[in-house]
Amino acid sequence: MSGRRKPGKPTIALPQRAFDLLCLSAAFVLAVNASHLPWWLSAALAVILGSRWWQRHRHPGRLPQAIKLPLLTLLTLAIIAYYGNLFGRAPGTALGFGLLVLKLLETETLRDVRVGVGFACFTLMTALLFDQGMVSTLVVALGLVPALATLRALEPAQPATGMARSFMPALALLAAALPLALLAFVLVPRLGSPLWGAPGRDQARTGLSDRMSPGAFTELLTDDHPAMRVTFDGPPPPPDQRYFRAFVMARYDGVSWSYDDVAHAAPVPLEVEQSIGYRINLLPTHRRVLPTLDVPIEAPAGAVMHRDRVVVASRPVDDALSYALGSATRYRLEPQLDARPQRWLQLPARFNPRTLALGQSWRERHGSDDNAIVREALALFHDGGFRYTLAPAPLGRDAMDDFLFATREGYCEHYSSAFTVLMRAAGIPARVVTGYQGGYWNKLGNYLLVRNSDAHAWSEVWLAGRGWVRVDPTAAVRPERVSLGAAAAAGDQLDWYRRDWLQQFRNRWDIVNRWWDQGVVAFDALRQRGLLTPFGIRDTDTRTLGVLLAIGSSLFVAIGLAWALRRRQPRDPLREALRALERKLARQRIVRRTGEGPQHYLSRAARALPAQRGQLTELMQQYLELCYASDEPAPESVHAFRRMVRDFRVTNVVK
Amino acid sequence: MRGLMQRLQRRAEKRLPALTRYRRPERLPITLHRRRIYIVPSGFGLGFTVLLLVMLVGALNYNNNAALLLTCLLGAASAASMLVAFRNLDGLRLDHLRAGHAIAGEAIELVCSFHSDRPRGALRLDLDDESTAFAVDSADAAQVRLRLPTHRRGWQPLPRLRLWTSWPLGMFRAWSWLHPEQSVLVWPRPEATGPAPRAMADDARRMQLHRGEELAALRDYRAGDPQRHIAWKPSARHDDLLVKDFEQPRSRPQWRLDWRQLHGLDDEARIARLARWLNEAQAQRCSYSLWLPGTEIGSGSGLQHYVRCMDALAGLP
């Protein structure tokens, strides 16, 4: 890391401003990377950065090797201990950032600073590997400003300016470079397949899981990131119909519900009465399941439909995915239950005795009237003193007993789980379905924004003659959850940043995010090939792109050169005033000939316009005096001459 | 390595006259324009390009468009900095160049006056291995001082100067050659020791005797005046102390320095001796005249006279 210098070459002192700016750039990089570095590493690096800045202010000089080497070893060991290795996206970022901060410890020459700036730019980019939202991209791009300002501060012989002023030229440079950057962005050929391993799924994101246990959604329900955006072919379905299914869960082991992947089984039959077509833009989930509105009719390309009409993609969704499909909104799903109805009645032995007893008592009371049993259960939730909360009390071993008879508080997971257990106890085939419910209808963009916090769990019961029927027990407790959305249901239990007005604003603002996600983030090799479709070129290959890039760059280079070569002529107000006078006279066809002096010309004009002879002679005298009487005419007299020219009107004379 | 580079450079100059056109001496003022400004990426610029390529490949590989956009932005800004570097030199004018005085073997001071219609910073002027950074204001000309080493007396043509800048980001180096058609006059180096000019000894003694005898006037006491010069009696009648001021000796020695008197020496030795005598005469504030082959300078004293004599001495063939 230490720079070797040629002997005899004098080292130029490092300007303090440049060091300050470099520290600022590093701090900026730390800030944008902090969210995906372990907190102790961020904190330690911030402390090292701050103390180095303070130390160099007091006594300029490198830190001794005895401090640097142990720090470097410690950093490497800490990263290996935390991540398991040094390679890969997250450990690589952590290591790169650590090295940047350690580089600052020995930064004393111009060369060190330049290396540091290069490092800072690189680590800025790695922040985008974790989050490529529009705001974070903008913030990261702003991080280039202190980096470029650092490079400028290295140049000698500059007028002294304030710290804030030193950012403006860097900002202006970036702004001027933006058109060329956009052109290059659009035309740089994308890779059809990665050169080396795609980024690993080393980051566990919140998302729908194939297991569900009461209380597991909490993290998801407080995650405000968009999960998907949906556009409908016709009008959107009403809010209480916006159920997006992901998993159908049959197994219950007393603690959690889980999805059994029944492979190689044909989807259950579906009788469609009413259907709707729509397109979903799914943001990366790193899972294979694709949410669908209600019951999908067919799986989209690249995905298969499993037995219970759960759509599963062939690969995990690591990049944003867009798929179109049709779904039934009024239907009969699996009108005849298959040969093994026990699947939908399965309950773990020796769990929740009171709940089972309650379900069996309902069956005894209502006989074979399944509908009455369902109503009974919903009435229990509605009138039994149940409360909707995102922070319910923890449940014990007999979770459903505790919930139904003791705590009586919870959210969709608790209600759907308890309801399904009750139904099964009463002998009605029942299951839990997870997915999303609700969303925000963006009128401006005509799309439905579904956030992670819209995750929901509900139940389905099988009723003879009607097939699987959706029952949402949460709606019995908190109807707003279904009609108004998750945020409304949660009431004032949410953080400040999810308050109504702010949430409204964020929902509207999402159209910009959507534009960014579709226009920028999802601009891949496929979209690039279709770039020139409006111009009749169906498939833009790499060569065409290269040629276009060359042409476009040359154009920008030409514009830049024109700017660079332009020399501003010093303005001469006197000559401009004479030009104005010439234009006025030219309208009377008294045009100044090439090579004609002002005296000759103006006398000719005076002869041609006898009505204004006096005025023109006066103007001529004035002009000659201003031009030749002194080296530098007085500004007041020039001003007076200009005013005279302005007031000069050519009166038409009838000959 | 250095030799090879120089050979390559000579060859390039021979092959490409366009490169060398502006390297011949030319008259001042010199205005820089696009035909005489060259730009190459600096070492840092090349390194940064490699970094940009790594970032580009990384962004393409991870199919990360935000990172690609950032890389493109940084690359475009770096490329645009080339134009800024060019513009920093374009239109700059070297108006005139003034040389100081120096004796052979010492460095002579050159003052270059640069003029610009807009403010520019981070300009650097190289003379051999020495680099001077300066900035030009739009209002008045910038005076850049350089030190040119000299070896022998006489007219010395100015070497080629390199004006360069790596503004704004240090990634590109724009430079231009300035080769003013101008020479500087280097004074001869005086000999270290030698005999005094004839008829000088008497003068000196006479001067010693004369000094301090005549009381010229009384003046106010200034810090540092010797105590024995204080005029105590007159001071008693005044508020302040008065000091006796002694007139300088009126009759200064007249030195006649003559080339013809120095027999048995070669030309350079004569010049060196005359230079020493000139220095001594100037130091003692004598008045002196100088006779050289082809030049005769009448008696006189003062700095201008001294410069005239030294110039004449330096300009001898």
Chai-1 contact restraints between the chains, C-beta under 6 A:
chainA,res_idxA,chainB,res_idxB,connection_type,confidence,min_distance_angstrom,max_distance_angstrom,comment,restraint_id
A,R114,B,F44,contact,1.0,0.0,6.0,A-B,restraint_1
A,G118,B,L51,contact,1.0,0.0,6.0,A-B,restraint_2
A,M125,B,M55,contact,1.0,0.0,6.0,A-B,restraint_3
A,M125,B,A67,contact,1.0,0.0,6.0,A-B,restraint_4
A,M125,B,L70,contact,1.0,0.0,6.0,A-B,restraint_5
A,L128,B,A66,contact,1.0,0.0,6.0,A-B,restraint_6
A,L128,B,A67,contact,1.0,0.0,6.0,A-B,restraint_7
A,L129,B,N64,contact,1.0,0.0,6.0,A-B,restraint_8
A,Q132,B,A66,contact,1.0,0.0,6.0,A-B,restraint_9
A,T137,B,A66,contact,1.0,0.0,6.0,A-B,restraint_10
A,A141,B,L70,contact,1.0,0.0,6.0,A-B,restraint_11
A,L151,B,L169,contact,1.0,0.0,6.0,A-B,restraint_12
A,L151,B,G170,contact,1.0,0.0,6.0,A-B,restraint_13
A,R152,B,P168,contact,1.0,0.0,6.0,A-B,restraint_14
A,L154,B,G170,contact,1.0,0.0,6.0,A-B,restraint_15
A,E155,B,A122,contact,1.0,0.0,6.0,A-B,restraint_16
A,E155,B,W167,contact,1.0,0.0,6.0,A-B,restraint_17
A,P156,B,A122,contact,1.0,0.0,6.0,A-B,restraint_18
A,P156,B,A133,contact,1.0,0.0,6.0,A-B,restraint_19
A,A157,B,G121,contact,1.0,0.0,6.0,A-B,restraint_20
A,A157,B,A122,contact,1.0,0.0,6.0,A-B,restraint_21
A,A157,B,A133,contact,1.0,0.0,6.0,A-B,restraint_22
A,A157,B,F134,contact,1.0,0.0,6.0,A-B,restraint_23
A,A157,B,A135,contact,1.0,0.0,6.0,A-B,restraint_24
A,Q158,B,G121,contact,1.0,0.0,6.0,A-B,restraint_25
A,L173,B,A77,contact,1.0,0.0,6.0,A-B,restraint_26
A,L174,B,A77,contact,1.0,0.0,6.0,A-B,restraint_27
A,A176,B,A80,contact,1.0,0.0,6.0,A-B,restraint_28
A,A177,B,A76,contact,1.0,0.0,6.0,A-B,restraint_29
A,A177,B,A77,contact,1.0,0.0,6.0,A-B,restraint_30
A,A177,B,A80,contact,1.0,0.0,6.0,A-B,restraint_31
A,L180,B,A76,contact,1.0,0.0,6.0,A-B,restraint_32
A,A181,B,C72,contact,1.0,0.0,6.0,A-B,restraint_33
A,A181,B,L73,contact,1.0,0.0,6.0,A-B,restraint_34
A,A181,B,A76,contact,1.0,0.0,6.0,A-B,restraint_35
A,A184,B,C72,contact,1.0,0.0,6.0,A-B,restraint_36
A,F185,B,L69,contact,1.0,0.0,6.0,A-B,restraint_37
A,F185,B,C72,contact,1.0,0.0,6.0,A-B,restraint_38
A,L191,B,L60,contact,1.0,0.0,6.0,A-B,restraint_39
A,P194,B,N61,contact,1.0,0.0,6.0,A-B,restraint_40
A,L195,B,N61,contact,1.0,0.0,6.0,A-B,restraint_41
A,P199,B,Y62,contact,1.0,0.0,6.0,A-B,restraint_42
A,V520,B,N65,contact,1.0,0.0,6.0,A-B,restraint_43
A,V521,B,N65,contact,1.0,0.0,6.0,A-B,restraint_44
A,F523,B,N65,contact,1.0,0.0,6.0,A-B,restraint_45
A,G560,B,L83,contact,1.0,0.0,6.0,A-B,restraint_46
A,A564,B,L83,contact,1.0,0.0,6.0,A-B,restraint_47
A,A564,B,F86,contact,1.0,0.0,6.0,A-B,restraint_48
A,A564,B,R87,contact,1.0,0.0,6.0,A-B,restraint_49
A,R567,B,G91,contact,1.0,0.0,6.0,A-B,restraint_50
